[in-house]
Structure formats: structure tokens, C-alpha cells
Amino acid sequence: MTDRTALDRAVTLAEMAPHPSVSVGVLAGREESFPDGRLHDPPVTYLDGTEAPAYVLTNRKRGVGLGTKRNTTSPAAGRGTVVVVTDRRTLCLVGGKADDTLVEVPHESVADVSYRTGLLANRFVLRAPHKQYHCWASRGTDESLLADATEYVAQRTVDSPEEVEADDGASQLTYRGQPISRENHPGIPDESPEQRSETESESDGSGDYGASDSEIQYRGLPVDRSSE
């Protein structure tokens, strides 16, 4: 797709979109604050021929958390993240050093969708069977945008969601077949006190949010991931 074709398509899709977050500048990779583009290729080039974007979330420092928000990718210097919610899927695009990372979650694979707001950053959270995705949005994102995108995806989910087949590293840590969380296992923290503090502020700084298996424990023992 040539630059001119990408621009023309971005104009058409932005005009058809139900929300102004779907802008020509973001779709065509022509934002003034990103002279080289948030991504190596404009977001519009990742959309299928008849796919229609409805909402867009962006972030400078964080990408997408795979399985847990601590296992979050970070864009390369000068790049960023674009999350496009379309009529078919949620498409997470993270600009890397050499190319873009693409993570997609079809609506028919979503078991639950929600959002989280914080002092310095927000998250759009998608849960699929055995997988979870934390799509980071900038601190300036209006809560109404997050709420509208959440409702949009929720209206397109199915009763029996399909598993995401891609080996994208988004598998949840489990114990006896259930995701590790305070809700499923009362008294078992899924975050350290420092990480809970970070969650409360949702700091938008770039940092290492990865976690090793040994950091998740039950009764003093590391949780076995073999049941995933």
C-alpha cells in the first residue's frame, strides 16, 4: 500500500468511525509528535480490506501486557503503541526497533472485557480462555472512551468464546486450573505491595514490568505453570 493509498483509506475510515479517536493522523501514521510514526508501518495497513475501526487508544511508554500487566512490552525510543478496536477484533500494535509487534484478540475469543483507570495511565483489559491482555492507554485518555470501547467489544462477544490460537505469550498463571488472583484465591496476592502501589498510580514511566514464575507463590512455593 502506497503512502497516498494509506492516507486516502485513513481519511475514509476516520469519516466512517463512530468516535473521533479514530483520526486520520493516527491511522495514517502522520502525527506531528511522532515524525517517524508511532509504528514502522501506518496502523491502517494492518487492517483487512473491509475492516472498520471504531475506537483507538494510544500510549508512548507502554505496549501491551501479556498474561499480566507486569509482563508489558515497551515501544522503542521514538515509537509508540496504537490499540485499534475494530468491528472484528482488538488490534494492539507496538513500534519496536526494527519492526512492529502485532497482538490481536478477535471479539469471538473475548470472555470478559473491562477497563482500569489510574493517576498516570489507564488499561483496557481483555480476557480470553486461558489468556489475558492489558492494553495500555495514555493518562490523557478520557474515561468515556474506555467505557465506550469496553461496551462495544462486550456487545460483540459470544456465549462460548474461542481460544486465541496464537502463541503470543499471554497465558495466565494458574493454580489448580484457575488464574492466580485475589478473587479466585483469597489471601494469595497476585502482586507485591510495591506493584499494588504502582497499580494505584498506574505510572506511565517506562520500566521493566516483567515477572518470573518464582515471583508468584502459593504457601511459600512457586506456582507450577505446567497446567496452562
N, C-alpha and C positions, 0 to 999 in steps of 0.2 A: 504494500500500500504506500503510495507516494505521500509526501507531506501535504500536498494540496488535497488529495483524496481524503486523507485522515482529517484535515481541517473541515472540509465540506461535510463529512459524515458527523463530526463532532457538533457542528452547528445544527444539523438536523435533529440529532438525538437530544441535544440540550433544549431545543424548542419543544420537543415532544414530552420531555420528562415532567413528572408531577411536582418536582421540588427543585428550587434554584441551586441546591448544592451540586447538581449535575450541570457544571458550567463548561463552556467551550474551552476556556483556558486549561482546566484540569484534564478534560478528556483528550485534548489535542497536545498536551504537554507544553503549553505556552504560557506558563505562569511567570510573571516578572521576577518573583522571588527565587525562581529556580531557572537560571539562564540556560542550563544544560538539561533541564527537565527533571522532575522528581524521579522519573524512570528512564531507562535507556530507550525504550520504545513507548510511544504515547499509549495511555490506557485504552483508547478507542480501538487500537489494533488488536487487543486481546479479546474483543467482543465478537461473537458469532454474527453472521450476516443479518439475522432478524432479531437479535437480542437487544432488549431495550433497557437501559439503565434507569433506575428510579431514584436512588439516593447515592451520595458519595461522602465518604469520610476520609480525612487526610491526617497525616502526622509527620513531623520532621525527625523525631528521635527514635521512635519505636515502630516495629513492624507488626507481626502477629505472634501471639503466644500459642505455642503448640502443646496441647495437653494441659499445661498450667501456665499462668501468666508469667511465672518466673523463667520459663523456657521461651523467652521472647527474642526474636530476631531484631537486628538493628540495621537501618539503612546505612549505606556507605556515605562518607563525607560528601556533601553537596547534593545528595539524593534524598528521597523521602518515601512515604508509604501512601498508597491510594487504595481504599476499600470501596468497591463498586457493588452495590446491591441492585441486581437486575431482576427481570421477570422470571429468570430461571435459577439463579444462584447468587451466592455472595463470593465475590472475587477479590482476594487480597493480593496486592502487588507491592513488592518491596524492592526498591532500587539497590542493587549491590555494586561492587567494584567493577565487575566485568559484564554482568547481565542482571536481569530481573528475576526475583523469586516469585513464583505464582502458586498460590494455595486457593483452591476452590471448594466450596461447600454447596452442593445442589440443594434446593429447597426440600426436595423429597427425602433428603438424608437428615434433616433437622428434627430432632426430638424436642428441643426446647431452645428458645431464644430470649435473651434478656439484655439489659444494659446496666452499666455501673457508672456513676459519676463520682468525681473526686476533685480535690482542690486544684490540682495541676494537670490532670489528664482524665480521660474517660475511656470506657471499654464497651464494645459491642460483642456480646458473648453468644456463641453458637455451640450447642451440644448435640452431637450425633451419637448413634450407638457406639459405645466404647471410645469415643473421641471427643475432644473439646477444643474450641478455638477462641482466642481472645484477640479481637481486632481493636487495636488502639486508635483512639481519635484524639485530636489536639484539645487542649484545655479550653480553647475558644469555641468549641462545638456547642451549639445550642442544644439543651436537653430535649426540646421538641423534635429536633432532627433525629436524635437517637430513639425517641419514643415512636416516631412515625416509621422509621426503618424497622424497628422491632415488630410493630404491628403488621407491617407489610409482609415480612417474612413469615410471621405467625399465621397469617391468613392463607399462606401457600404450603404449609406443612401437611403431612398426611398422617393417618392413624398408625400406620406401621412403617416408620422411616427405614430406609435402606442404609446399610453401612457404607461409609466412604471407602472406596476401594484403594485409593491412592496411598502409597506408603510415605506419608508426609510427616511422620513423627509426632502426630497429635494424639497418640493413645494416652488414655488416663491411667494413672497409677491406681491399682485396685487391691483390695484385701477381701478374700473370700467372695470374689465376683462382684464387689461393689466398689465404685470410685471412692478414693480416700477423701473424706470431707468431714467437717464437724457435724453436718446434718446426718450422714449415714453412720458415723461412729462417734457418738458424743464422748467428749473428753480427749479425743485424739486431734491435736491441732494439725491442720494442713499447711500452716505457715508458722514460722518462728515469730516471736514478739517483734523483732526488727522488721520482718516482712509485713506483719499486720499493720505496723505503723506506716510503712510505705504505702500499703493499700489505702489507708485512711486519707493520705495526702495525694496518692497516685502521682508521685513525682514524675515529671516529664523529662528528666535528665537522662542522658544515655549512660548505660551501665550494663553490667553482666547480670542478667536475670535468670541464668541457667541454674539447674538444680540436679545434683546427682542422686541416685537411688538411696544412698546412705543418709541423705537428709530427711527422708520420710521414714519414720519408725513407728512401730506399734509394740507397746510394752518393752521398749528398750531394744528391739530387734529391727533391722532393716526390712522394709516391705518387699516381698518377692513379686517381681513383675512377670513371672512365668505364666500367670493366668490370663495375661492380656491377650 
